[in-house]
Amino acid sequence: MHIHIVHAHPEKTSYNNALTEAAFEHLAHAGHNVTKSDLYLEQFDPVERGAHYKNRADRDVFAALNEQRHASGNDTLPIDVHREIESLRSADLLVLQFPLWWHGPPAILKGWMDRVFVNGGLFSSRMRYDTGYFSGKRALVSVTTGAPQKAFGPGCRGGDFEVMLWPLHYSLHYTGYSVLRPFVSYGIQGHGYSYEREDSLRVRLKQNLSACRGYLSKIDEIEPLKFPGWSDWDEDGRALT
Ligand SMILES: Cc1cc2nc3c(=O)[nH]c(=O)nc-3n(C[C@H](O)[C@H](O)[C@H](O)COP(=O)(O)O)c2cc1C
């Protein structure tokens, strides 16, 4: 299987980097073809704007969906976007690795989606949800939090992952991916922000890396999350009851 990891963390000594390296090595060792986009290292520009498009459909007004469709159709997508799309096309499984920043992914990852999931090429009015471009492929979110596990859940202090990851998961579903249950690494606190003893934190982080490897080993057994598809809506997009 080909697995592509999109890594969104600015620091090489971070726990996120340790998770990405653990996943990369574990999956490669298991015989998979593993590739990676390191968004900060590559200085991926996450801001969608007209300057990215050399062959504009409209020189006067920048309408992102229009320019994306035009560039997809004419094979003039920005080179960094083209490269990311090629990685996604060839991968059977996409892994997104990032820290929870303000109850969602870091801006660089949101911007990666804004620019890479291009209109025309990767979605259209007919090519989305269960008829999406990436139908048959799977996607997995691996996210780290600062707050401890107990603080997460409906109505809890840290927030509810069903809600916080919904925009990301639903966008992956929109482009056709089967979205797997996320792997969440809780209470990743270092550099003076830890609320537990250094030695127990170290043990817990190590155990969590093993849990991550274990999760990836069983990837074929993980049931995708359930999202509605075309047969669940009427023609206005309202849920059929
Ligand atoms: C800008 C920013 C926003 C953050 N927002 C949250 C948050 O909403 N919830 C949370 O539990 N932790 C939050 N944190 C803590 C990070 O999730 C935590 O430091 C990270 O997951 C640790 O992984 P790392 O060592 O790989 O950076 C935030 C950290 C930063 C820098």
The ligand as an SDF file (V2000), in Angstrom:
LIG
                    3D

 31 33  0  0  0  0  0  0  0  0999 V2000
   -1.3150   28.3540   18.8690 C   0  0  0  0  0  0  0  0  0  0  0  0
   -1.5810   27.1940   19.7910 C   0  0  0  0  0  0  0  0  0  0  0  0
   -2.8740   26.8460   20.0770 C   0  0  0  0  0  0  0  0  0  0  0  0
   -3.1510   25.7350   20.8930 C   0  0  0  0  0  0  0  0  0  0  0  0
   -4.4600   25.3680   21.0840 N   0  0  0  0  0  0  0  0  0  0  0  0
   -4.7240   24.2550   21.8100 C   0  0  0  0  0  0  0  0  0  0  0  0
   -6.0730   23.8080   21.9730 C   0  0  0  0  0  0  0  0  0  0  0  0
   -7.0210   24.3940   21.4640 O   0  0  0  0  0  0  0  0  0  0  0  0
   -6.2960   22.6870   22.7230 N   0  0  0  0  0  0  0  0  0  0  0  0
   -5.2530   21.9800   23.3050 C   0  0  0  0  0  0  0  0  0  0  0  0
   -5.5000   20.9630   23.9680 O   0  0  0  0  0  0  0  0  0  0  0  0
   -3.9590   22.3820   23.1250 N   0  0  0  0  0  0  0  0  0  0  0  0
   -3.6730   23.4810   22.4080 C   0  0  0  0  0  0  0  0  0  0  0  0
   -2.3740   23.8700   22.2000 N   0  0  0  0  0  0  0  0  0  0  0  0
   -1.2900   22.9980   22.7220 C   0  0  0  0  0  0  0  0  0  0  0  0
   -0.7850   22.0670   21.6180 C   0  0  0  0  0  0  0  0  0  0  0  0
   -1.8100   21.2500   21.0960 O   0  0  0  0  0  0  0  0  0  0  0  0
    0.3400   21.1890   22.1340 C   0  0  0  0  0  0  0  0  0  0  0  0
    1.3720   22.0420   22.5630 O   0  0  0  0  0  0  0  0  0  0  0  0
    0.8550   20.2330   21.0720 C   0  0  0  0  0  0  0  0  0  0  0  0
   -0.1470   19.3100   20.7350 O   0  0  0  0  0  0  0  0  0  0  0  0
    2.0690   19.4920   21.5890 C   0  0  0  0  0  0  0  0  0  0  0  0
    2.6730   18.7770   20.5390 O   0  0  0  0  0  0  0  0  0  0  0  0
    4.1500   19.1970   20.0320 P   0  0  0  0  0  0  0  0  0  0  0  0
    5.0600   18.9960   21.1920 O   0  0  0  0  0  0  0  0  0  0  0  0
    4.4380   18.2670   18.9020 O   0  0  0  0  0  0  0  0  0  0  0  0
    4.0690   20.6440   19.6180 O   0  0  0  0  0  0  0  0  0  0  0  0
   -2.0820   24.9840   21.4290 C   0  0  0  0  0  0  0  0  0  0  0  0
   -0.7600   25.3680   21.1530 C   0  0  0  0  0  0  0  0  0  0  0  0
   -0.5130   26.4520   20.3470 C   0  0  0  0  0  0  0  0  0  0  0  0
    0.9210   26.8340   20.0540 C   0  0  0  0  0  0  0  0  0  0  0  0
  1  2  1  0
  2  3  1  0
  2 30  2  0
  3  4  2  0
  4  5  1  0
  4 28  1  0
  5  6  2  0
  6  7  1  0
  6 13  1  0
  7  8  2  0
  7  9  1  0
  9 10  1  0
 10 11  2  0
 10 12  1  0
 12 13  2  0
 13 14  1  0
 14 15  1  0
 14 28  1  0
 15 16  1  0
 16 17  1  0
 16 18  1  0
 18 19  1  0
 18 20  1  0
 20 21  1  0
 20 22  1  0
 22 23  1  0
 23 24  1  0
 24 25  2  0
 24 26  1  0
 24 27  1  0
 28 29  2  0
 29 30  1  0
 30 31  1  0
M  END
$$$$
